[in-house]
Amino acid sequence: MSAPTILSARFDVPDNNKLEVYKQQGGYRSLEKAFAMSPDDLIEEVKKSGLRGRGGAGFPAGMKWSFVPKDTGKPKYLCVNADEGEPGTFKDRKILDLDPHALIEGIIICCRAVGIETAYVYVRGEYDYPIARFQAAVDEAYAAGLLGRNINGSGTNVDVVVHRGAGAYICGEETGLIESIEGKKGQPRPKPPFPAVIGLFNCPTVVNNVETISNLPWILNNGGDAYAKIGVGRSTGTMLFSISGMVKKPGVYEEAFGVNLWDFIEGATGGMVNGHRLKAVIPGGSSSPILSAEEARNVSLDYESIAEAGSMVGSGAIMVLSDQICIVKALEVAMRFYAHESCGQCPPCREGTFWLYRLVRRIEQGDGQPGDIDRIASICPNMMGRTVCVLADAAAMPAASYIEKFRGEFEAHIEQKCCPLKGAKVG
């Protein structure tokens, strides 16, 4: 039985980015129910659904909302994370481009539930076309009275501000995002206090990813119980997965949790290109530990099963590596990215990402020393869990897993002073 298309159902509908067409598809129908429910009942409905954050952490959305204090005398804010800077991830842009009103509808529901009147949508600066599409949808919603004061006579006020980022990966971290919106250098804040208590402008704040918020109209229309029946265990609902790499049809595919990982990849994309053999799968973006081909063929695609296999669902960015891909080169590219994107605030991250990149790079170039592999392995645990945010972990976790799963390739680079796949020293 195929999973229901909750998020991608309207992706192929022509002009669905326009309000009139979106309404013809049932758009904004959930608001009548949302406005008839109390804020507490709305939060409970989302809790009942089991919806978890789709930006990487997988934290239950309804529970996060319930942490926001009710009566502080301060305004409350919603920050929608549309930064999507994780390498390999490109699914939120599909919503911004092809179904922007679903996000707006979800924003209204969230704001109603938590008592928020202003939402900031923080969009990756490079997303020029999706930003224009989403801003046009926001303008349409204002013109139709779906945003602004007293929406549909409900007494609910919601303003949406589209905030363009400036290209820093670190601003995808929730407190770095908040700092950036405030006009400061995009560096993460120490936690606690958490944004639910002291967030944007020192006020209570909810931070959720685009995909998370876009699930809300379906949940309100069909009920939290119906959503919870999709998927498996605590991994409820569906997710948009960005599949890239050596497959025949890379793209964005929606699937319910609980299917076999490789069966899903092969069924959605048609399998490996040009008869290549599967070598490894990165299941949740470049920050997730790598899975061997055998692990990928034997694991279920859900939060708990992927975690038991030693990796994570993350942002749903599945990267497929074939037997023609050099693992050392793949790690060198990832480490270059994290060394460049470290904000430099924490020494274990600032120095650790630099050393990981330097060591992997010299192995990849054929200049590796016999002790370099163990040096990499020793650096990783001294980075994890020792910094303000998890960027250090995002570099160390994959580095450690590549070494563990494919140590032989690293040893071959050092012994042969070249990449075995190329047969010559890389200059």
Stockholm file with secondary structure:
# STOCKHOLM 1.0

chainA/1-427         MSAPTILSARFDVPDNNKLEVYKQQGGYRSLEKAFAMSPDDLIEEVKKSGLRGRGGAGFPAGMKWSFVPKDTGKPKYLCVNADEGEPGTFKDRKILDLDPHALIEGIIICCRAVGIETAYVYVRGEYDYPIARFQAAVDEAYAAGLLGRNINGSGTNVDVVVHRGAGAYICGEETGLIESIEGKKGQPRPKPPFPAVIGLFNCPTVVNNVETISNLPWILNNGGDAYAKIGVGRSTGTMLFSISGMVKKPGVYEEAFGVNLWDFIEGATGGMVNGHRLKAVIPGGSSSPILSAEEARNVSLDYESIAEAGSMVGSGAIMVLSDQICIVKALEVAMRFYAHESCGQCPPCREGTFWLYRLVRRIEQGDGQPGDIDRIASICPNMMGRTVCVLADAAAMPAASYIEKFRGEFEAHIEQKCCPLKGAKVG
#=GR chainA/1-427 SS CCCCCSSSTTTTSTTTTSHHHHHHTTTTTHHHHHHHSCHHHHHHHHHHHTCBCTTTTCCBHHHHHHTSCSCSSSCCEEEEEECCCSTTCCSHHHHHHHCHHHHHHHHHHHHHHHTCCEEEEEECTTCHHHHHHHHHHHHHHHHTTSSBSSGGGSSCCBEEEEEECCSCGGGGSHHHHHHHHTTSCCCCCCSSSCTTTSCGGGSCEEEEEHHHHHTHHHHHHHCHHHHHTSEETTEESEEEEEEEESBSSCEEEEEETTSBHHHHHHHHHCSBGGGCCEEEEECSSTTSCCEEHHHHHTCBSSHHHHHHTTCCCTTCEEEEEETTSCHHHHHHHHHHHHHHHCCSCSHHHHHHHHHHHHHHHHHHTTCCCTTHHHHHHHHGGGTTTCSSSSHHHHHHHHHHHHHHHSHHHHHHHHHHTSBTTTTBCCC
#=GC SS_cons         CCCCCSSSTTTTSTTTTSHHHHHHTTTTTHHHHHHHSCHHHHHHHHHHHTCBCTTTTCCBHHHHHHTSCSCSSSCCEEEEEECCCSTTCCSHHHHHHHCHHHHHHHHHHHHHHHTCCEEEEEECTTCHHHHHHHHHHHHHHHHTTSSBSSGGGSSCCBEEEEEECCSCGGGGSHHHHHHHHTTSCCCCCCSSSCTTTSCGGGSCEEEEEHHHHHTHHHHHHHCHHHHHTSEETTEESEEEEEEEESBSSCEEEEEETTSBHHHHHHHHHCSBGGGCCEEEEECSSTTSCCEEHHHHHTCBSSHHHHHHTTCCCTTCEEEEEETTSCHHHHHHHHHHHHHHHCCSCSHHHHHHHHHHHHHHHHHHTTCCCTTHHHHHHHHGGGTTTCSSSSHHHHHHHHHHHHHHHSHHHHHHHHHHTSBTTTTBCCC
//
